[in-house]
């Protein structure tokens, strides 16, 4: 059996810093995934009434467009906050991840990859982050951990 050693650090003096900060890296990723999405949800709630947002969903052939519009608002605001703080983390990650996969496939695929051309780049990134968070859960620094339950 071949074992591999840890890669050598270019700056070995940073080993202690890396070791002390590493436990917080997942919490930072989870927080950023949710917190960066919150303004998108708030902007939709404030600037786009359901009566204007639902027809965009219906135009893609999805049923229950108004209900899906409300779910989108909920996912991008409440579920995003839950993701950021680690409350109901798996449920929130599933909601946001599914929404982002729908956005990639139905709404942005036709524009290509790059977000600068309305492409799916960021929606795909959010979906992949949410998939990873779904499988890991809230993690060490989360409200789920404090209350002692994960859903």
N, C-alpha and C positions, 0 to 999 in steps of 0.2 A: 504494500500500500504506500503510495506516494503522499507525503504531507508537504504542504506549502507553508512557508513562513510568511508572516505579515510583511507587506512591502516596506522597504526602508523609507523613512521620512527624509525628505530633502532638507528640512530644518528640524533635526531631532530635538532641539530645545522646545519645540511646540508640543511635544508628546503629552506633557502634563495638561496643557490647555485643552487639547483635543479630548483627552480623557475626561476632563471636568465638564466640558460643554456637551459632549455626545449624548448624555441622557435626555437632554432637552430638544434634540433635533427633531424627533417625531412630533412632539407637541407643537413645535414651531411650524412644521409642515402642515399639520392638521389645522392649526389656528389660521395660518395664511390662506389655506384653501377655502375656509369658510368666510373669513373676514374680508377678503378681496372680492368675494361674490356679493356681500351684503349691499354695497352701494348700487349694484345693478338692480337688485330687487327693489330697493327704496326708490330709485329713479323711475322704475316702471310703475310702482304704486302711485307716486306723486304726479308723474307726467303723462301716463297713458291709461285712460279709463278702460275698463273691461270691454266696453262697447266698441272700442277701436282696436283692442288687442285680440279679442276672440276671432274676428274675421280672418286675421293672418293665419291662425291655427286651422280654421275651417277650410281655408283655401288650399291647404295641403292634404285635404281629404280625411282629416282626423275627426272622429265623432266627439260629441259633447265638448265642443270648442270652448264654451263659456266655463265649464267646470275645469277643463284643462288650463285655461287662462288663470283661474283662481289658484290652481295647484302650482302653476309657474310662479306666481307672485309669492305664494307660501314657501316654495322651495328656495327661491332666491333671497328671501328675507328671513323668515323664522328658522327654516331648516339650516340655512347658512350660518346663522348665529349659533344654533345648536352644535353644528360642526365645529365652529371656532372654539367654543368653550368645552366641548366634549360631553354634551348632554344628549342622550338618545343617539349616540354617535353613529351606530351602524344603520339605524333607520334614516337619519339625516343624510348619511353618505349614499345610501341606496336611492333616496329621492333625488338628490342633486345629480348623482351619477347617471341615473336613467334619463332625467331631463336632458343632460348634456349629450348623451348618446342620440336621443331623438333630435336634438338641435344639429348635431353633426350630420346625421343621415338625411333628415328631411329638409333642413333649412339652410345649411351652409355648404354641403358637399359640392353643389353645383358651382360654387365660386372658387374651388380649389383649396389648397392648404393654408395659404398665408392670410393672417387676420387683417393685414393692410388692404386686402381686396375682398373683405367680408368672408374670408375662408374659415375653416373649422379648427384652426390651430389651437386657440384658447379653449374652446369647448372640448376638444379632444384631451387637452392637458387636464382640465377639470375632471373629465370623466375618468381618466386613468388614475388621478390622485384619489378620487372618491372610491374607485375599486380597491385600491391599496388600503385606504382607511377603513372601508367596509370589513375587510378581512382581519385587520389588526384591532379594530375597535377604538375605544377612547384612549387607551394607553395610560401610562403612569400618571400623567398630569392632566386629569380630566374630571369633570363633575361626575361622570359615570363611576369613576374610581372612588370618589369621595362618598357617594351614596351606596356604593357596593353592589350595583346592579348594572348589567348591560342588556340591551334589548336586541 
